[in-house]
């Protein structure tokens, strides 16, 4: 059962990766209260997050929770009650491969000053485990060439080229 505060049911997270989390830290699903625990600040170490209010965060959280296809996990430092790492798995339903599912790993971030503690590796391993639980026939991740060696150490293989088009003049927040 999903608590209204948790993005998804924590029982989906396997225990095999949990032993990799250091003492005084916990890895768990994103919670509504993580806005106040520096989640957006942590994400800002990855890219521009914009001026996201607590209300905007809550609305997006509820949209993601309702869909059931967003599995965002965090690592919280229990001594500071701050989010120090995060990653997302978005499960896409396909018609291909007997109507299979694909896991999209996104937004892997470790807060400044927290690198070197294997948080990124741990997040990736947990997301791959969640993709397996969700029945994904593959998981994909787009990254820069500079980050490819790290993801290869996590068990991913280079399978192609990522392409993108950014829409001009699109508001950062949906209407």
N, C-alpha and C positions, 0 to 999 in steps of 0.2 A: 504494500500500500504506500502511495506517495503522500507524504505530509505536505500540507499547503505551503510550508516553508522551504521544502526541498524540491529541486527541479525534477528529480526522478527517484525511484526506489533504490535506496542504497544497497539492498540485498543483491542487486545486479552486479555489484562490484565484487570481483573475486578476491579471495584472501591471499593468494599466492604473491601478489605484488605488494600487498600491505606491509609485509615485513621489510620492504626496502625503504619505508618512510622512517626518518630519524625520530628519536625520542623527542617529546614535546612538540610534535607535529602530527597532524591528522590529514589523511586524504579522504575526500568525500564529495558527494554531489554539491553543485552550487546551491546556495540557499539565498532566499530573499533578503536576509539580513547581511549578506556579504557586501552589499553596497557600502554599509557602514564600517566594514572591515578592510576597506581599501582595495576592493576588487577592481574598480575602474582605474585606480592609480597603478595597480599591477599591470593591467592591460595596456596602459599608456607606455610601458616599456617596449611594446611591440609596434604600435603605430598610433595614429591620431584617433582618439576616442570621441572627441567633441565635448560639448558641455552637456553631459547627460545628468539630468536631475534624478532624484530618488524616485519620483513618480514615473518618469520615462523608463527607468530601470525596471520598476515593478510591472509596468504594462508589457514590456518586452519579455520579461521573465514569465508572466502568465501566458502570453502567446506561445512561448516555447514549451512551457509545461503542458498546455492543452494539446499541442501537436503530438507530443510523445516521441518525436524524432530527434530531439536535441539532448545530448548527454554531455553536459559541461561539468568537469571535475576541477576541484581546487585542492591545493595543499595550504593548510592554515598553520601558522606558528602559534601554538597555544599560549606561549609565554607573552606574546605581544598582541594576540588576537587579530593578526593581520594576515591577509592572503599573500602568499609568497610565490605561488606558481599556479598555472591553470592551463587547461586544454579542452578542446571541444571535439565531439564526434557527432556528426550529422548523418543520420541514416536515410538514404535515398532508396525508395522503392522503384524497381525497374521492370520493364517488360522483358528485357534480355535475360538470358540464363535462367529460363523457367520462372520468370517473374521474381528474380533474386533481388538482393539488397546490396548496396555498396555503402561502405562507411567512408565519410570524408573527414579526415583529421584536420582541424583548423586551430588557429589562434594559440599555438604553443608559446607560452611566455613564462619566464622566471624573472622575478623582481630584481632590480639592481641590488648588488651586495649579497645576493643569494645564489649566484652561479657557483658551479663547482661542487655542489652538494648532491648532484645526480637527480635533482627534482625534474628536469626536463625528460631524462631517460625514464624515470618512474612514471611520469604522466603518460608518455607515449606507450609504455608497456600496459598500463591500465586501460587506455583507450583501445588498444588492440584486443585486449581481453573482452572489453565491452562490445566491440564489433563482432567478436566471435559469439558472444551470448545473444546478440541481436540477429544472428544468422547471416551476417554479411559474407558474401563469397570473396570479396576483396576489400581492402582499405587503401585509400589513396591520400596523398599529402602533397601539396605544392610548396616548394621552398626555393630559396636562392641557391645558386651554385656554391656559394660560401658555406651554406648550412648543410649541403648534401652529405658530407662525411659524417656529421653527427647523426643524421637520420639513418645512414647505412649501419652505424654501430647499434642502432635500435632495431635493426632487422628489416628495414625497408630497402627496396632496390630501385635504382634509377630506371624508369620505364618510359621516359619521353620528355617532352617539352611542355611547359605550361604557357598558355597564351591568355591575354586579357584585353578587354576594352573597358575603360572607365567612362561612364555616362556623363556627358557635360551638363552642368547646371542642375544636377539632381540634389535635392535637399538631403541632408544626412539623416533626417528623421522622416519616417513615413507620415503621410497626411492622415 
